[in-house]
Amino acid sequence: MPVITCIDDLRELHRRRTPKMFFDYCESGSWTEQTFRENTADFQDIRLRQRVAVNMEGRTLATRMIGQEVAMPVALAPVGLTGMQRADGEIKAARAAEKAGVPFTLSTMSICSIEDVAEHTTKPFWFQLYTMKDQDYLRRLIQRAKDAKCSALVITLDLQILGQRHKDLKNGLSAPPRLTPATIADLMTKWTWGLEMLRTERRKFGNIVGHVKGVEDTSRLGEWTAQQFDQKLDWKKIEEIKKLWGGPVILKGILDPEDAILARKVGCDAIVVSNHGGRQQDGAISSIRALDPILQAVGDDLEVHIDSGIRSGQDVLRAIAMGARGTYIGRPWVYGLGAMGEAGVTRALEVIRNELDIAMAFTGKRDIENVDRSCILVPAGFSGVWD
Ligand SMILES: Cc1cc2nc3c(=O)[nH]c(=O)nc-3n(C[C@H](O)[C@H](O)[C@H](O)COP(=O)(O)O)c2cc1C
């Protein structure tokens, strides 16, 4: 068993153990990858205070996100295709999240279906919705999430069209991978991945294939998804979906204070300040820099979460101290999954939990609920003076 001390260790194992096209799919941003890089780099600009001679016994990280109890303010972000990073990946990750007491968000573009994940877990998970043009399919998808007792609908707003990731085009990304001389040569070095994949039936987009007329094979699916994302999505449509769902709603992909105000107006339980991990608008501001102006715009009336760029418990602490109520990790849990399956996702959560706990203790706090701006040092002009 390798000694895993940080998220980067899992990333390296993921790289070694997973077919290149899936590791690259995870480890890339759109176009020049500027926003992808800045998401992580900008977190480092915020320094943590160190206080001494403060009783640090009896610490707790337990809190609430959208009123639901969480063991720490860290959820697993929705990530598409994770059943290709490791066989049955979504089920494995959902189980690890359940054991750790944190929310798991299942992507619309998952390999394991909503029903599959519900069947293999005992606690409700969150479902992430991409809005599609096919209204009939959209309604049925929402109903399926309701039937599976999902406890929140996370509506992603920043992917009506797809940001281009060069590596995916060059690698010919597909699920399952098409067999070419290059993919065969790569797969020959990824035996465990291949054997596990042969043992599962789950190798197609489980929420789509078999649920949409005429979409049975993956080649047609690619065409279908490219045409199906609803470019006409607007606030009115979001309101309709919200009504249809009738439960807690989280709006994901807010980066601008004006949109945060509109999200508050439409009514939702939380927003996620996110640039999709730098995979959509390249050149957009990093999430952590976008956080403060958004918090100021919405005041105390709206719960604000954040993702994009979190790679450690210290980053979680930075985000919570800035004023976010909750955080999400995307790539860190996928690295864990690709590295070691369910045990790897568990390890990613343990690493982050341990780092968060100790970093919080060093700031002189014992309860995550009491973490605030006094725990950090934010450089002047951090959120930018933009014209
Ligand atoms: C490989 C990959 C696939 C993703 N797929 C989805 C998806 O299906 N739905 C969604 O809302 N966000 C998706 N995201 C974005 C994540 O939910 C999240 O916003 C992002 O990963 C956070 O950044 P981080 O990876 O730096 O933690 C994806 C991200 C990655 C890296």
The ligand as a Gaussian input file, in Angstrom:
#p B3LYP/6-31G(d) Opt

LIG

0 1
 C      -13.278000      15.732000     -15.361000
 C      -14.320000      16.697000     -14.903000
 C      -15.650000      16.497000     -15.264000
 C      -16.638000      17.366000     -14.793000
 N      -17.955000      17.099000     -15.068000
 C      -18.923000      17.897000     -14.541000
 C      -20.293000      17.561000     -14.726000
 O      -20.640000      16.558000     -15.312000
 N      -21.204000      18.424000     -14.201000
 C      -20.854000      19.567000     -13.514000
 O      -21.719000      20.317000     -13.070000
 N      -19.557000      19.862000     -13.323000
 C      -18.593000      19.054000     -13.792000
 N      -17.284000      19.347000     -13.552000
 C      -16.934000      20.499000     -12.719000
 C      -16.905000      20.119000     -11.247000
 O      -18.192000      19.881000     -10.751000
 C      -16.285000      21.220000     -10.379000
 O      -16.930000      22.432000     -10.653000
 C      -14.782000      21.371000     -10.617000
 O      -14.167000      20.134000     -10.814000
 C      -14.158000      22.067000      -9.402000
 O      -12.808000      22.296000      -9.628000
 P      -11.614000      21.369000      -9.083000
 O      -11.577000      20.196000      -9.979000
 O      -10.430000      22.249000      -9.219000
 O      -11.941000      20.983000      -7.660000
 C      -16.285000      18.488000     -14.000000
 C      -14.945000      18.671000     -13.652000
 C      -13.974000      17.786000     -14.083000
 C      -12.555000      18.003000     -13.656000

